[in-house]
Amino acid sequence: MVMVGGGAAGMSAALVLARARPKVLVVDSGEPRNALASHMHGFLSRDGLSPAELLSLGRSEVKGYGGEIVVGSVTELGPSGSGFGVLLADGQRFSTRRVLIATGLHDELPTIPGLAERWARDVLHCPYCHGYEVRDQQLGVLGGSPESVRYAQIVRQWSTDVLLFVPAGFLTTLQRSELAARSIGLVEGVVTGILTDADHLCGVAMDDGRVILRDVVFVPPRLVPNNDLLIRLGVMEDAGWAVKDDAGQTTVPGVWVAGNVANPRAQVITAAGEGSTTAMAINADLVDQDVRNAVQAFTHDI
């Protein structure tokens, strides 16, 4: 059984499957989405742990049950016999009866000077992941997308000093009333830069020359699944996201998904849970095939 992707989803699936005793291989590129984050939150019993430490602990657990982990990237993945063939960039080849794609997603940020350099430091995307740590500070929200107004209302839970930056004329009368009702300020215009002082975010520059003082800026990035392998396999997708059932089975038999590659809203704990659920479904599927093969062999021998 091959897992492509060794983040929370892939490693959780590998742990469950390794304990079920099929041969397990995890191929991991070593480039998790949350690599820049110093801590993760909301994971029961692991709150505040660094993402790197979580994965290190997970790798040790999987190896303890006989699972194998290979650092590398998959360049080819396709049907082979009754299963799939896997080719790595370094030339290694593997075969597997089932494959789990847990390659996650990547964040596409607005092209604002200075923003990418502060990413995962004081430019943040998830208030549930980071809001408590920046509570009661001067918070900004970069708007402009349809969901950004509601996003600002959620960020308001962590501070009474929240400003929403939006293009002029973007808001409806109702949205303005809702923002005013919760004392969320508005800065209308074009953001031209994120400013820093002594390696800390200090403000937001506007096209009219204004500098708006802020300590932290939240920005909802564009979430893009790392779905190249799924596209090559012919998995049907809905607006870029793999179509799957509740257990992670895709529209291509034998191909399963878990975590951010199919669920953009999955946090670390959610992705780990999906990996566990999918692993149990994969194992049941393998057992069903083993039963069919055993019955066929038994009948043939009679």
C-alpha positions as CSV (number, residue, x, y, z in Angstrom):
1,M,0.0,0.0,0.0
2,V,1.5,3.3,-1.1
3,M,0.7,6.7,0.5
4,V,1.8,9.7,-1.6
5,G,2.3,12.5,0.9
6,G,3.6,12.3,4.4
7,G,1.7,15.0,6.2
8,A,-0.9,14.5,8.9
9,A,-3.3,12.7,6.6
10,G,-0.8,10.4,4.9
11,M,1.0,9.5,8.2
12,S,-2.2,8.9,10.1
13,A,-3.3,6.6,7.3
14,A,0.1,4.8,7.3
15,L,-0.1,4.3,11.0
16,V,-3.5,2.6,10.9
17,L,-2.6,0.5,7.9
18,A,0.8,-0.6,9.3
19,R,-1.0,-1.8,12.4
20,A,-3.4,-3.8,10.1
21,R,-0.3,-5.5,8.7
22,P,-0.2,-4.9,5.0
23,K,3.1,-3.7,3.6
24,V,3.1,0.2,3.9
25,L,5.2,2.7,2.0
26,V,5.0,6.5,2.4
27,V,6.5,8.7,-0.2
28,D,7.0,12.2,1.2
29,S,8.5,15.2,-0.6
30,G,9.3,16.8,2.8
31,E,7.6,20.1,1.9
32,P,4.5,20.4,4.1
33,R,2.2,23.3,3.7
34,N,2.7,24.4,7.3
35,A,6.5,24.2,7.3
36,L,6.8,27.9,8.1
37,A,4.5,27.7,11.2
38,S,6.3,27.4,14.5
39,H,3.3,25.9,16.3
40,M,0.0,24.3,15.5
41,H,-3.2,24.6,17.6
42,G,-6.5,23.0,18.1
43,F,-5.1,19.5,18.1
44,L,-6.2,17.8,21.3
45,S,-3.3,16.8,23.5
46,R,-0.8,18.3,20.9
47,D,-1.8,22.0,21.2
48,G,1.3,24.2,20.7
49,L,3.5,21.4,19.3
50,S,5.5,22.4,16.2
51,P,4.3,20.8,12.9
52,A,7.8,19.4,12.4
53,E,7.8,17.6,15.7
54,L,4.3,16.1,15.1
55,L,5.5,14.6,11.8
56,S,8.7,13.4,13.4
57,L,6.7,11.6,16.1
58,G,4.4,10.2,13.4
59,R,7.3,8.8,11.3
60,S,8.7,7.0,14.4
61,E,5.4,5.5,15.1
62,V,4.8,4.3,11.5
63,K,8.3,2.8,11.4
64,G,7.8,1.1,14.7
65,Y,5.0,-1.0,13.0
66,G,7.1,-1.9,10.0
67,G,6.1,1.0,7.7
68,E,8.7,2.4,5.3
69,I,9.1,6.1,4.5
70,V,10.9,7.3,1.4
71,V,11.8,11.0,0.9
72,G,11.1,11.8,-2.7
73,S,8.6,12.9,-5.2
74,V,6.3,10.7,-7.4
75,T,6.8,11.6,-11.1
76,E,4.6,8.8,-12.6
77,L,1.6,7.0,-11.2
78,G,-0.7,4.8,-13.3
79,P,-2.5,1.5,-13.6
80,S,-0.3,-1.5,-13.7
81,G,-1.7,-5.1,-13.7
82,S,-4.4,-5.3,-11.0
83,G,-3.0,-2.2,-9.2
84,F,-0.8,0.8,-9.8
85,G,2.8,1.4,-10.7
86,V,4.7,4.2,-8.9
87,L,7.8,5.9,-10.3
88,L,9.9,8.3,-8.1
89,A,12.1,11.1,-9.4
90,D,15.2,9.2,-8.4
91,G,14.2,6.2,-10.5
92,Q,12.8,3.9,-7.8
93,R,9.8,1.9,-8.8
94,F,7.1,0.4,-6.6
95,S,3.8,-1.4,-7.2
96,T,0.7,-1.2,-5.0
97,R,-2.8,-2.6,-5.0
98,R,-4.2,0.7,-3.7
99,V,-2.9,4.2,-3.6
100,L,-3.7,7.0,-1.2
101,I,-3.1,10.6,-2.5
102,A,-2.5,12.9,0.4
103,T,-0.4,15.6,-1.3
104,G,-2.2,18.6,0.4
105,L,-2.5,22.0,-1.1
106,H,-0.5,25.2,-1.5
107,D,-1.5,28.8,-0.7
108,E,-1.5,31.4,-3.4
109,L,-1.1,34.9,-1.8
110,P,-2.0,38.3,-3.2
111,T,1.0,39.9,-5.0
112,I,1.5,42.6,-2.4
113,P,5.1,43.7,-1.7
114,G,6.2,42.5,1.7
115,L,3.3,40.1,2.3
116,A,4.9,36.8,1.4
117,E,8.0,37.5,3.5
118,R,5.8,37.8,6.6
119,W,3.7,34.7,5.8
120,A,3.1,32.4,8.9
121,R,4.7,35.1,11.1
122,D,2.5,38.1,11.4
123,V,0.6,37.6,8.1
124,L,-1.8,34.8,8.9
125,H,-4.6,32.9,7.2
126,C,-6.4,30.9,9.9
127,P,-7.9,32.7,12.9
128,Y,-8.7,29.4,14.6
129,C,-5.0,28.4,14.2
130,H,-3.5,31.7,15.2
131,G,-6.1,34.1,16.6
132,Y,-5.6,33.4,20.3
133,E,-1.8,34.0,19.9
134,V,-2.5,37.5,18.5
135,R,-5.5,38.4,20.6
136,D,-6.2,42.0,21.6
137,Q,-3.7,43.3,19.1
138,Q,-4.3,45.7,16.2
139,L,-5.5,43.3,13.5
140,G,-6.1,43.9,9.8
141,V,-8.0,41.8,7.3
142,L,-7.2,42.1,3.6
143,G,-10.5,41.8,1.8
144,G,-11.8,41.9,-1.7
145,S,-13.1,38.4,-2.1
146,P,-16.8,37.5,-1.5
147,E,-16.0,35.6,1.7
148,S,-13.7,38.3,3.2
149,V,-16.4,40.2,5.0
150,R,-17.6,37.2,6.9
151,Y,-13.9,36.3,7.5
152,A,-13.4,39.7,9.1
153,Q,-16.4,39.1,11.4
154,I,-14.8,35.9,12.6
155,V,-11.4,37.6,13.2
156,R,-13.3,40.1,15.3
157,Q,-13.7,37.4,18.0
158,W,-10.0,37.8,18.9
159,S,-9.8,41.6,19.1
160,T,-11.9,44.8,19.5
161,D,-9.4,46.6,17.1
162,V,-10.0,45.1,13.6
163,L,-9.8,46.9,10.3
164,L,-11.0,45.5,7.0
165,F,-9.1,46.6,3.9
166,V,-11.3,46.6,0.8
167,P,-11.4,48.2,-2.6
168,A,-13.6,51.3,-2.8
169,G,-17.2,50.6,-3.6
170,F,-16.8,46.9,-2.8
171,L,-19.2,46.6,0.1
172,T,-23.0,46.6,0.1
173,T,-25.1,48.8,2.4
174,L,-26.0,45.7,4.5
175,Q,-22.3,44.7,4.9
176,R,-21.4,48.1,6.0
177,S,-24.1,48.1,8.7
178,E,-23.0,44.6,9.9
179,L,-19.4,45.7,10.2
180,A,-20.3,48.9,12.0
181,A,-22.5,47.0,14.4
182,R,-19.5,45.1,15.6
183,S,-17.1,48.1,15.5
184,I,-15.0,46.7,12.6
185,G,-13.3,49.6,10.9
186,L,-13.0,50.1,7.1
187,V,-10.0,51.2,5.1
188,E,-11.1,51.6,1.4
189,G,-8.6,51.8,-1.3
190,V,-5.7,49.7,-2.8
191,V,-3.1,48.1,-0.5
192,T,0.4,48.6,-2.0
193,G,2.6,47.0,0.7
194,I,3.1,45.4,4.0
195,L,5.6,47.4,6.2
196,T,7.9,46.1,8.9
197,D,10.1,47.5,11.7
198,A,12.7,45.5,13.6
199,D,11.5,42.3,11.9
200,H,7.9,42.9,12.9
201,L,4.9,43.9,10.8
202,C,4.0,47.5,11.7
203,G,1.6,48.7,9.1
204,V,-0.2,48.6,5.8
205,A,0.7,51.0,3.0
206,M,-2.1,52.4,0.8
207,D,-2.0,53.8,-2.8
208,D,-2.9,57.2,-1.6
209,G,0.1,57.5,0.7
210,R,-1.6,56.5,3.9
211,V,0.1,54.1,6.3
212,I,-2.3,52.2,8.5
213,L,-0.7,50.9,11.7
214,R,-1.3,47.2,12.3
215,D,0.4,44.5,14.3
216,V,-1.0,41.5,12.4
217,V,-2.7,41.0,9.1
218,F,-5.0,38.2,8.2
219,V,-5.5,37.3,4.6
220,P,-7.6,34.5,3.1
221,P,-5.3,32.9,0.4
222,R,-6.4,31.1,-2.7
223,L,-6.2,27.4,-1.8
224,V,-4.8,25.3,-4.7
225,P,-4.8,21.5,-4.4
226,N,-1.6,19.7,-5.3
227,N,-3.6,17.5,-7.7
228,D,-1.3,16.8,-10.6
229,L,-1.3,13.0,-9.9
230,L,-5.0,12.9,-9.6
231,I,-5.5,14.7,-12.9
232,R,-3.2,12.2,-14.6
233,L,-5.1,9.3,-13.1
234,G,-8.3,10.7,-14.5
235,V,-10.0,11.5,-11.2
236,M,-13.1,13.5,-11.8
237,E,-12.9,16.9,-10.1
238,D,-15.3,19.6,-9.0
239,A,-13.7,23.0,-9.5
240,G,-10.2,21.5,-9.0
241,W,-11.1,19.4,-6.0
242,A,-11.3,15.6,-6.2
243,V,-14.7,14.1,-5.9
244,K,-14.8,11.4,-3.2
245,D,-17.2,9.6,-1.0
246,D,-17.3,9.9,2.8
247,A,-14.4,7.4,3.2
248,G,-12.1,9.0,0.6
249,Q,-12.7,6.8,-2.4
250,T,-12.4,8.7,-5.6
251,T,-14.1,8.1,-8.9
252,V,-11.2,5.9,-10.0
253,P,-11.3,2.5,-8.3
254,G,-8.3,1.9,-6.1
255,V,-7.5,5.6,-5.8
256,W,-8.2,7.3,-2.5
257,V,-7.6,10.8,-1.1
258,A,-7.4,12.3,2.4
259,G,-6.6,15.7,3.8
260,N,-6.2,19.1,2.1
261,V,-5.8,17.7,-1.4
262,A,-9.5,17.1,-1.4
263,N,-10.7,19.1,1.6
264,P,-9.4,22.7,1.7
265,R,-10.9,23.4,5.1
266,A,-9.1,20.5,6.9
267,Q,-6.9,21.6,9.7
268,V,-4.1,19.3,11.0
269,I,-6.4,17.4,13.3
270,T,-9.1,17.1,10.6
271,A,-6.6,15.8,8.1
272,A,-5.3,13.2,10.6
273,G,-8.8,12.0,11.2
274,E,-9.5,11.7,7.5
275,G,-6.4,9.7,7.1
276,S,-7.5,7.3,9.8
277,T,-11.0,6.9,8.3
278,T,-9.7,6.4,4.8
279,A,-7.1,3.8,6.0
280,M,-9.8,1.7,7.6
281,A,-11.9,1.9,4.4
282,I,-8.8,0.9,2.3
283,N,-8.0,-2.0,4.5
284,A,-11.7,-3.2,4.3
285,D,-11.5,-2.9,0.5
286,L,-8.3,-5.0,0.5
287,V,-9.8,-7.6,2.7
288,D,-12.8,-7.8,0.3
289,Q,-10.5,-8.4,-2.6
290,D,-8.6,-11.1,-0.6
291,V,-11.9,-12.8,0.2
292,R,-12.8,-12.8,-3.5
293,N,-9.4,-14.2,-4.5
294,A,-9.5,-16.8,-1.8
295,V,-13.0,-18.0,-2.8
296,Q,-11.9,-18.2,-6.5
297,A,-8.8,-20.2,-5.6
298,F,-10.8,-22.4,-3.3
299,T,-13.4,-23.1,-5.9
300,H,-10.8,-23.8,-8.5
301,D,-9.1,-26.4,-6.3
302,I,-12.3,-28.3,-5.7
